[in-house]
Each structure stands twice: as C-alpha cells, then as structure tokens.
Amino acid sequence: MSSKVYTRAGDSGETGLLGADRVGKDALRVEAYGTIDEATSTLGLARACTQYDSTVETIRGIQSELIEVMASCATVPKEGVSSGRISSAMVQRLESLIDCYSEEWIQTGKFSLPGGSQSSAALDMSRTIIRRAERRLVSLSRSELVEAELLRYLNRLSDLLYVMARVEEQRPIQEAVTAALQNTPGDNTMHITPELPLAVCDQAVEAGIRRSHEIGVPMVLAVCDHDGNLLEMRRMDNALAVSVELAPRKAYTAAAVRLATHELAALAAPGQSLHGIEANLPRVTIIGGGLPIKRDGAVVGGVGVSGGSVEQDIDVAEAMIRSMS
C-alpha cells in the first residue's frame, strides 16, 4: 500500500528542516530553498521547450545539483563544519559551462529583452528566481550561518542561465539565416571570391552620388568586401549624421547575409523565420538601402546607402550596383 502524500504535520504553519528542527514556513531558510524549488520547476519548463540536446543535458545536470543545493539550504550548518553538499568543483563546473556557452554567444552590446523564444524566456525566468534565492540567503546570512560555497554557486548559476538564454534565442535565428542562404538562387559551387578594387568602389560611389543629385537627396554611400569590411565610404554635403552609421551597416548586412536589407526586413517581420535578427546579431540592420554585390553567382561585397526614404536609398544603391555590372 502506497504512503499518502499528505501528512498533516504542516497544518500549523511550520515545517521541518533537515536535522529535525522545526521552523515557520515563512522562515528565511525555508523561503530560500522554496525559491530554488521554483527555479528548478521553471528549468523543467525550459527543458520541455528547447529543441537542443545540449541545453537539455545542461539543464538536467543543474536540476540534479539543485536537489543538493536545496538540501544544503534546509540544513542549519555548524560553525566551521561544511555540509559537503556544495563543493568548489561544482562552482568551477558552472564557470566552465559559462565559458563554453559564451564561445557560442554573439554579444550585441545591447540590453536583452527576454522572450526571444519560449525556452529562452523560461531560462530568463529561472535566472531571476535564482537571483531572488540568492538575495534570501544573503538576508539569512545576517542572522544565521550560510555556507559560502552555496552563495557562490547561486551567483554563478544565474550568470550561466543568462548566457544560456541568449544562446538559446540566437540559435534558431542563425539556423534560419543559414537556411535562407542555402535557398538563395544562384550557383552554389565553391568560388574563389574576387577582390573589389578601389577603382571599382570609386566608380560605384560616384554613380551613387550622381543619382543622389538627380533625386535631390544628400546621401552617405558605403562599399564593403565579402566579409563586411568597409572599403570606402563617402558623405555628401548636408547628409544626415545618423547615416554615417547606417550606410556601412547596410553594406555589411547585405554582404554578410547575402540578401538585400529590404528583403531581410520581410523575413524579419513578426511571425517570420528571422524575426528578431537585428536585435540578436551585431551590426545587422533590416532598413532598406543595402544590396549585395554579386559576381558569377558569388557575393563579393555589399553597398549601403542612407539619407533619404527607404525607396530613395534603394534607388541610389541600385545605381551603384548597375555601375559595377
């Protein structure tokens, strides 16, 4: 006969710590391991939502360790005596995982808004819950003993969950970009990418300037190579200051993604395969005005124009491309 889930022992508002001590259910120590229990459950949500085996494996390992972490929280330590449940090796393992995921993480230098994917959102929730557990333990440490390794473990864990969330939301975008590139029409055989001579860049910029004069809009015009490195940029008189930043970003995006930036914008619309790409990949823009430069089916560089409306920027960029054909 199976044992019953309910015991009635906690009906008075108290619960037992490991070691038979009984405390109120609102005690800081109980609040701390209860908060970690919340994080463990939210990690289960992240594990259920992710499509990546590496994320599943990492989360399973964390959840297993959090059982010991909660047990450590539920034990009142004795002066100078460690519970032995949380070791420095466990903290070092988290640091190694942070380093591993950081190698994959493409840092944008911008504040990340949680919600890039279901699994990354769940990881961000877990991170903030772990931070709350850490705050509860810091409060507890002012009146009771708290193992130092326990605080270090939670601090590293929140850092790991942050990096994992960023990688988790970037992976589908990178895969979608790869798929989009594979579906781009053209010869997919390997090419030795030719260089763009400065004379050709000059020719393109001059053609763009002529077209800008024709439509009466001062522009900033940029040309980059196939790796997105800037080869030439010129700012016409009275062109907008912000265009100095936007034009090379458009050229970079067109070369790196091998798509016109206005075509990328369509793929990045809400509900589309590349939604959020500009927020998760540095230097990428989805503002129209960037066009790839193609030679014999290969992308050899990109042009970027900024200063007018999207339609005007594309118009001038097309004039630059025509001059190189």
C-alpha atoms as one frame of an Amber mdcrd trajectory, in Angstrom:
protein
   0.000   0.000   0.000   1.489   3.363  -1.019   2.105   6.100   1.550  -0.107
   9.162   1.497   1.104  12.446   0.107  -0.375  14.469   2.949   0.967  14.159
   6.494  -0.916  16.970   8.293   2.383  17.845  10.033   2.479  21.264   8.440
  -1.073  22.311   9.169   0.089  24.642  11.939   2.282  26.662   9.568   5.554
  25.016  10.486   7.868  22.678   8.580  10.839  20.511   9.460  14.394  21.282
   8.386  16.919  18.533   7.802  18.071  17.696  11.299  14.550  17.730  12.789
  14.470  21.460  13.599  11.020  22.919  13.048  10.546  26.470  11.842   7.789
  28.603  10.416   7.067  28.112   6.733   7.843  31.780   6.187  11.330  31.497
   7.714  14.109  32.861   5.505  15.773  29.465   5.220  12.526  27.903   4.027
  11.935  30.843   1.707  15.406  30.317   0.227  15.064  26.626  -0.621  11.449
  27.142  -1.666  12.597  29.794  -4.137  15.224  27.401  -5.513  12.445  24.846
  -5.922  10.598  27.407  -8.081  13.703  27.791 -10.227  14.006  24.024 -10.602
  10.434  23.818 -11.873  10.963  26.698 -14.292  14.089  24.964 -15.573  11.846
  21.995 -16.265   9.722  24.281 -18.432  12.842  25.417 -20.320  13.887  21.794
 -20.801  10.449  20.907 -22.148  10.504  23.836 -24.601  14.020  23.602 -26.018
  14.838  21.749 -29.218  18.549  21.428 -28.441  20.042  18.332 -26.818  22.944
  20.290 -25.323  20.515  22.560 -23.481  18.555  19.556 -22.191  21.742  17.916
 -20.925  22.909  21.088 -19.166  19.522  21.682 -17.531  19.278  18.091 -16.308
  22.677  18.463 -14.668  21.649  21.718 -12.992  18.362  20.276 -11.749  20.189
  17.311 -10.220  22.604  19.625  -8.432  19.805  21.856  -7.175  18.472  18.921
  -5.142  21.714  19.078  -3.152  21.536  22.880  -3.077  18.058  22.774  -1.557
  19.193  20.168   0.969  22.089  22.435   1.934  19.658  25.340   2.386  17.427
  23.152   4.552  20.298  22.311   6.885  21.444  24.661   9.642  25.264  24.461
   9.383  27.517  24.231  12.402  30.350  26.674  12.939  33.354  25.600  10.865
  31.626  22.467   9.556  30.608  22.172   5.898  27.664  20.068   4.821  29.822
  18.743   1.987  26.926  19.048  -0.437  28.183  22.099  -2.342  31.813  21.912
  -3.416  34.178  24.295  -5.161  34.280  21.772  -8.029  30.550  22.358  -8.614
  31.161  26.112  -8.838  34.071  25.531 -11.233  31.854  23.314 -13.385  29.375
  26.180 -13.748  32.210  28.505 -14.730  33.338  26.026 -17.389  29.800  25.877
 -18.756  29.622  29.679 -18.836  32.858  29.767 -20.833  31.567  27.098 -23.213
  28.261  28.822 -23.935  29.978  32.225 -24.140  32.044  30.987 -27.091  28.779
  30.468 -28.989  27.063  33.617 -27.747  27.120  36.520 -30.205  27.201  39.549
 -27.933  25.384  42.603 -29.215  26.287  45.112 -26.514  22.588  45.863 -26.090
  20.155  45.116 -23.274  18.402  41.832 -23.996  14.619  41.730 -23.793  13.503
  38.299 -22.526  11.112  36.444 -24.796  13.160  35.686 -27.894  11.868  32.105
 -27.668   9.831  30.035 -25.217  12.866  28.196 -23.901  14.997  31.339 -23.533
  12.128  33.068 -21.714  11.913  30.143 -19.275  15.677  30.303 -18.739  15.419
  34.033 -18.014  12.644  33.329 -15.514  14.845  30.712 -13.842  17.710  33.212
 -13.707  15.655  35.872 -11.936  14.272  33.309  -9.478  17.803  32.147  -8.651
  18.752  35.792  -8.065  15.847  36.051  -5.620  17.020  32.900  -3.816  20.485
  34.438  -3.565  19.021  37.595  -2.016  17.096  35.493   0.523  20.303  33.709
   1.530  22.186  36.983   1.880  19.444  38.198   4.223  19.640  34.899   6.124
  23.417  35.192   6.442  22.990  38.295   8.608  21.443  36.209  11.375  22.479
  32.596  10.666  25.375  30.704   9.161  25.212  30.204   5.392  27.817  28.220
   3.502  29.979  30.466   1.326  30.075  27.912  -1.495  26.285  27.954  -1.585
  26.229  31.687  -2.312  28.977  31.329  -4.914  27.096  28.505  -6.610  23.889
  30.516  -6.968  25.801  33.555  -8.208  27.491  31.528 -10.977  24.271  29.717
 -11.815  22.406  32.944 -12.536  25.259  34.007 -14.844  25.118  30.658 -16.655
  21.351  30.863 -17.148  21.708  34.361 -18.615  24.240  33.215 -21.219  22.221
  30.075 -21.978  19.110  32.175 -22.597  20.969  34.384 -25.066  22.383  31.380
 -26.946  19.001  29.680 -26.910  17.303  32.641 -28.616  20.123  33.134 -31.118
  20.413  29.543 -32.326  17.113  29.476 -34.296  17.984  32.814 -35.911  21.385
  31.556 -37.006  19.799  28.389 -38.381  17.158  30.391 -40.244  19.847  32.641
 -41.743  21.774  29.578 -42.883  18.637  28.095 -44.415  17.823  31.371 -46.161
  21.314  31.493 -47.630  21.066  27.911 -48.842  17.808  28.767 -50.588  19.249
  31.869 -52.266  19.160  31.387 -56.056  22.485  31.082 -57.813  25.418  28.822
 -58.322  26.251  27.111 -55.004  29.588  25.712 -56.125  32.699  26.920 -54.351
  34.214  30.153 -55.636  37.428  31.996 -55.002  35.913  35.332 -54.057  37.454
  38.133 -56.145  38.552  41.341 -54.529  36.834  44.659 -55.137  39.475  47.076
 -56.459  39.352  50.608 -55.115  38.727  51.881 -58.663  35.530  49.817 -58.811
  34.446  51.134 -55.402  35.125  54.701 -56.562  33.072  54.073 -59.682  30.138
  52.799 -57.633  30.253  55.681 -55.175  30.448  58.245 -57.979  27.431  56.624
 -59.679  25.548  56.788 -56.380  26.416  60.446 -55.908  25.196  61.288 -59.405
  21.893  59.557 -58.721  21.600  61.307 -55.340  21.997  64.675 -57.070  19.335
  63.705 -59.602  16.755  62.980 -56.901  17.917  65.896 -54.757  18.768  63.962
 -51.578  22.250  64.092 -49.956  23.409  60.584 -49.035  26.098  58.608 -47.265
  27.360  55.804 -49.518  29.421  52.788 -48.432  31.031  49.775 -50.085  32.343
  46.721 -48.220  34.031  43.463 -49.200  32.582  39.940 -48.945  33.492  39.749
 -45.225  31.698  43.016 -44.482  34.893  45.037 -44.051  34.451  48.658 -45.108
  36.338  49.534 -48.297  35.040  53.022 -48.986  32.504  55.467 -47.547  31.637
  58.991 -48.652  29.344  61.525 -47.027  27.774  64.101 -49.307  27.342  67.666
 -48.100  24.407  68.050 -45.686  23.824  64.284 -45.393  22.317  63.224 -42.073
  24.787  62.405 -39.298  22.971  59.171 -38.427  23.536  57.978 -41.987  27.268
  57.746 -41.287  26.465  54.798 -39.035  23.618  53.321 -41.069  25.207  53.185
 -44.535  28.115  50.861 -43.601  25.760  48.702 -41.532  23.541  48.259 -44.565
  26.550  47.326 -46.714  27.775  44.893 -44.047  24.365  43.239 -43.705  23.911
  42.803 -47.456  27.337  41.157 -47.726  27.148  39.049 -44.560  23.586  37.779
 -45.035  23.823  37.818 -48.851  20.432  39.455 -49.120  19.203  42.959 -49.804
  18.323  44.566 -46.482  14.725  45.246 -47.573  14.367  41.524 -48.415  15.771
  40.668 -44.993  13.183  43.001 -43.444  10.385  40.866 -44.905  11.916  37.729
 -43.375  12.338  39.510 -40.018   8.696  40.578 -39.693   6.740  39.205 -36.694
   5.911  35.560 -37.248   8.565  35.122 -39.953  11.634  32.890 -39.776  14.149
  35.656 -38.995  12.061  37.714 -36.570  14.405  39.402 -34.079  17.575  39.020
 -36.119  18.537  42.687 -35.817  18.208  42.527 -32.011  20.338  39.424 -31.660
  23.110  39.823 -34.229  25.520  42.774 -34.036  25.855  45.210 -36.934  22.823
  43.771 -38.744  20.094  46.138 -39.916  16.835  45.471 -41.719  16.450  49.030
 -43.022  16.300  49.073 -46.815  19.221  50.500 -48.756  21.752  47.683 -48.594
  22.378  45.462 -51.651  24.817  42.575 -52.175  27.400  42.814 -54.959  27.434
  39.587 -56.966  29.959  38.161 -59.430  29.381  34.830 -61.185  26.874  33.686
 -58.584  29.033  34.635 -55.599  28.548  37.583 -53.251  31.754  39.617 -53.330
  30.651  42.563 -51.215  27.831  44.959 -50.453  26.768  48.557 -50.907  24.871
  50.621 -48.389  23.078  53.934 -48.817  21.404  56.097 -46.182  19.984  59.602
 -46.163  16.554  59.518 -47.764  13.465  57.370 -47.584  13.893  53.598 -47.888
  12.769  53.803 -51.516  15.288  56.582 -52.270  18.101  54.703 -50.539  17.343
  51.561 -52.571  17.185  53.627 -55.767  20.690  55.032 -55.190  22.057  51.625
 -54.112  20.740  50.103 -57.344  22.554  52.814 -59.329  25.767  51.812 -57.542
  25.233  48.139 -58.407  24.500  48.940 -62.055  27.771  50.833 -62.352  29.690
  47.678 -61.418  27.965  45.343 -63.887
